[in-house]
């Protein structure tokens, strides 16, 4: 039986950290106290204006390929999760493929599931690998969310940041990704969205992220522990065998509430929301890479990654690392 294992990770955060006080100095009507107590965010990173999502992705991808100890040409599938692609088309994945100089047979496409995008992309890549059609996938979450933030809307612009994270998933005999669960409820799309579009050469509608924060909060708290329990049941493993929860990094209060409902100590939860903010599809692979590189997550550990985002979409994967 073919399994899919994570064999390398990488990540990239552009520029210097921008603290909450820096935002106040930039003229946003907020305070470190408001942001920290409500969200746990102390800092985030922003790409230089004009930066492209694929540029961040490429740096993370090169690191992941190096950590996987393979060559770029060994990759035969690239899936990029992003809500802030370089262009309407082509996909950001094809730009990453070109940047890596991959000339061999390699499929490349984007998935769009907002903050759950990495989990959706990982689940897709895992199925390609398990089918036997592909052997080595590069799965990337990458965002320049600053491009869709309205700096006049203090209720959203303080929450997000830019970044990229990548994993290499390889075909092996040993179990790696043991279970995935994906969900969506499109009825809720106006609770968290960018309502604008390009029509007839013009931006039609609102080009900025809009969110009903309280609805998102309540929904996230309800589904994130359910979906973590779901993948443990699907994998047929006890919940207390989970070594690490690597959740989407939106808000420390959502993360704490999920951990509490799961009966998991916060010592078993990887959190980077304090230093990264919410980087949407990039947040899980960024957090995963941090915890692998600093030695917390080690070979043999059991991990659950989980996310929720616009759509709404949500999902989780249980992985033996
Ligand atoms: N600084 C200071 N005051 C602010 C700010 C700010 N940045 N933003 C809003 N306020 C004010 C509001 O104007 C309001 O003032 P008022 O009472 O005088 O009208 C007050 O703070 C309370 O506003 P609420 O929106 O009710 O604040 P709430 O306690 O709900 O917190 C927050 C807002 C942090 C967004 C919260 O709802 C939340 O975390 N929601 C989860 C959403 C989330 O994390 N989304 C991320 C994207 S989705 C995802 O990744 C899953």
Boltz pocket constraint, residues with backbone or C-beta under 6 A from the ligand:
constraints:
  - pocket:
      binder: B
      contacts: [[A, 29], [A, 30], [A, 31], [A, 34], [A, 35], [A, 38], [A, 39], [A, 115], [A, 154], [A, 155], [A, 156], [A, 158], [A, 159], [A, 192], [A, 211], [A, 212], [A, 213], [A, 214], [A, 216], [A, 217], [A, 220], [A, 248], [A, 249], [A, 250], [A, 251], [A, 278], [A, 280], [A, 308], [A, 309], [A, 310]]
      max_distance: 6.0
